Amino acid sequence: MTTQPAGNSELPRVGFVGVGIMGHGMASCLLRAGYQLTVIAHKNRIPVDDLVANGAQEAASLAELAAESDVIMLCVSSSAVVEQVVNELAAHLKAGMTVIDTGTSSPVSTQGVAAQLAALDVAFAEAPVTGGVKQAAAGELGALVGANEATFANVRPLLDACCAQVHHFGPPGAGNTAKLLNNYMVTGLIALITETFSKADQANIDWQKLYDVVICGSADSGALRRIVGNAVKGDFGGYVFDVKSALKDVNYFCEMAETLDGKSPLAQAVQQVFAQANEAGHGDRLVSELLSPEVRQH
């Protein structure tokens, strides 16, 4: 790195790992809010190049990113990846830094990461977000935060830069517990909606007519509008959330349920929907594509 990133020098310097579908929008919000931002190469160069063109600095390694940051934000795909990144960062973190995980992770894994960082005198907050790509770009996400009170107070302004709703649910683990409850409802709706309209097709019920009357009643939902509202126009890309990620979240929910009363029969059915789709080779498809002819006829 040869140039200093643009931004307000009075704000903490932010390093961002995972500037993909959601991370790009969040990182863009931080730039607009005046944060000095350092990013690291992503498998897709387009979001990295866009952020650099708008004032971010690119690091060649996690060590370099840590050296240029006071706060490091993660937006990665799973608990396993969070653990891997934190393990690689650990030797380069300085006491007093903060790490924020904005992805959906296992509460148990999250608590382990928090303890690992606490031993290094590094603060940790989990802040999994609700919303999609459009909300990320517009700074209209919701954040479900798990952190101690002092850390929450410190990260709140940063989260406010990319979220419309920021709520503190308790210590590390509580944020992802709340997020898994949210995502269980979402994945359950997706499974219900895609099965319903698949059966409608088999029964020769017109999708457009059924959709038009359903949105007038209690079965209306954001998921229905994103999936079927687009599918009736021949667009099966309305819900930007892939099958393997949906399965991961339901799996985390089932693991969490086991630590509570161990009862979640409906979750097992939802889990089966996404597991079967994943096993059939559709893991990288969007959940809305479960209604596409290619998938339904598989």
N, C-alpha and C positions, 0 to 999 in steps of 0.2 A: 504494500500500500504506500502510495507516494503523496497523496493529498488528504487533507483533513475533510471529514464529512461536513455537509452543511447542517446548521441547527443552532439552537439556543444553548450557549455554553453553561447556562445556569441550571439546565435540566440534566438529569442523569443520562449518561451515554447508554444507548441500548444496542445490544447484539441480538440478532434474530436468526434462529435456526429453524428452517422449514418454511420458506416463502413459496409455498405451493398454492393450491386452490384457495384456501382460506388465509394462509399466512401472508400472501401478497397484499390482499386488501387491508389486513390489520397493519402491516408494515407501512403501507401507503398512508394510512391514517396517522401513524406516529410521525411520519415526515411532515405531513401537513400541520401537525400540532407543534412542530418546531424541535422535535427530538433529533439528536445526532444519532444516526443509525448505521450500524455495520451489519452486513449480511454475509452469508457464506454460500458457496456454489450449490445449486440445486440441480437435480437431474434434468429439469427443464430450464434452459437459459433465459427464456423470454421474461419471466417475472424478475429475475435477478438484474438483467440488463435494463428493464424498465425502472426499477428502484434506483439503480446507480445513475441513470439518466436524470432522475429527479432529486438527486442529492445524497443518496446513500453511498457508503464506502463498502467495497468487497474485501473480505478477508480470505486468505489462501488456506487457512487451517483454523481449527477450533482454538488452538493456542493463540493465534493472532487475534481472533475474534474476542477471546476473553481479555486479552491485553488492552483492547480498545473499548471495553464495556464496564459499566457499573451494574447494569441489570442485563440478564440474558433471558430472552423469551424463547420458548420452544413451542412449535406447532407441528408436531409429528404424529405418526399414524397409530402408535400403540404404546403400551407400558414398556414392552421390550425395547423399543427404540428409545424411549425416554431414558431408561436405565443405561443403555449403551452410550448415549450422548453424554449423560452425566458422568459416567465412568471415565470417558475420554476427556471430559472437561476438568475433572477433579484436580488433577495435578497443576492446572493453570488458573484455578480460582483463587481470589484473594479474600482474606477476611473482610467482612463488611459488604460483600457483594450480595446480590439477590438473583435467584433463578425463579422464573415463572413458567409453569407448564400450562398451556392453553388447550391441549388436546384432551380427549376423553380417555381416561386411564383407570386401571383397577385401584380402588381405594387402598387395598393392602400394599400394592406396589408403591403408591403415592406416599404412604406413611414411611416406607422403607427409604425412599429417596429423600424425604424430609429429614430423617434421622442421619442419613449419610452426609447431607450438606450441613446439618447443625454441628456435626463433629468437626467441620472445617470452618466454623463460624460464618457460614454462608446462609442467609435467610432464604426461605422457600415459600412460595405460594402456588397453589393449584388454582387455575381459573379457566376450566373448560367452558366453552362458549356455545350458546344456542344461536341459530340463524344460519343463513347460507351465504353464498358468494356475494350476492347483491348487498346483503346486510353488512358483510365484512368490508366491502368497498366503501359503503356509506357511513361506516362507524355506528351502525345500529344493532350490533350484536348484544346478547345478554351474557353476563359472566357470573358463574357460580363459584364463589371463592372459598377456598379452605386455607387458612393461615392463622398465625397468632395475631392478636389485636394490633401490635406494633407494625408487623409486616403488612397487614391489610391497609393500615393508614398510609404506609409508605408507597404501596403500589397502586392505591386507588386513583391518583391523578393520571397515571399512565394508562390504566384500564379505561378510565373515562374518555380517553382520547380515541378509543376504538370501539366503545360499547355504549349503548343507550341505557342499559340496565346493568348495574353492578351490585350484587348482594353477597354478604358475608354469611356463610352457613356454619362456621365453626373452625376447628383446627384442621390441619392437613388430613385428607380423607373424606371430610364432610362435603367438600365441593364436588368431588366425583361421585359420591353417594347420591347427592341431589341430581347431578347430571345424568346418572344412569337411570334414575326414576323418570326423568324427562325423556331420555332416549328409548326407554322401554315403551312408553306411551306412543312415541313416534313410530318405532319399528312395528309395534302391534297394529297401529293404524295402517301402515304400509302393507303389511301382510294381509289384513282384512280387506283393504281396498282392492289390491291386485287379485286376490282370490274371488272377490265378489264380481268384479268386471270380467274375469276369465269365465266364470260360470254364466254371466249374462250373455257372453258371446256364444257359449255352447248352447244356450237356450234360445238363441236368435232374438235376444232383446237388444234393441237399438241403444248403443252407448250414449249417444247425444241426448236422446229423450230421457233416458234413465238419469243421466247426470243433471239435466235441467231441473228435474223434479227433486232429486236428492239434495241439491244445494239450497232448496227452499225449506228444508227441515233440519232436524237435530243431527242428522248424519253429515251435515256439511262440515268441512274442516280445511285447514290450509293444505294438509297433505293431499286431500281429495282434489282440490283445485290445481295443485301443482302436478299431480300425476295424471288424473283423468281429464282435467280441463285442457291439457296439452295433447293427450292421447287422442281425443276426439278430432283433433286437427291433423293427426298423423305424426305428431311429435312425441317421441318416447324419451326425450331427454329433459323433461321438466323438473325432475327432482335430482339435483346434483349431489348424490350420496351413493357410493358404490356398495354392491352386495357384500363384499368381504368385510367392509367397515361396519355394515349393519350387523352381520354375524358376530363380529368381534364385540360390539357393544352389548348384544343380547347375551353372549357368553359371559361377559363381565357381570351383567345383571344377575344371571343364574348363579354365578359364584358368590355374589353378594347375598342373594336370597338364602343360600345355604348357611351363611353365617348368622342369619336372623332366625326365622322359624323353620327354614328348610322347605317351605311350601310355596310352589309357584307353578301350578300345572299349566296355566295358560302360556307362561313364558317358554315352557318346553315345546309347545306347539309352534310358537313364533320362531323359536330357535330352529325347528325342523324345516320351516319354510326357507330360511336363508341358507341353512346347511345343505339342503337338497339342491338349491340353485348354484351354490358354490361348487358342490361336487360334480355338477353337470357342466362345469367349465364357465360359469357366468359370473365368477367372483369380481371381475373388473368392470362388469356392466353396471350401469346406474340402476337403482331400485325401480325407477319408473319404467325401465326396459323389461321388467318382468311381465308387462302387458304387451310387449311387442310380439308380432307373429312369430319371429324367429325363436323366441324363448318359449312361448306357449306351445309351439308345435314340436319342441325338442323332445 
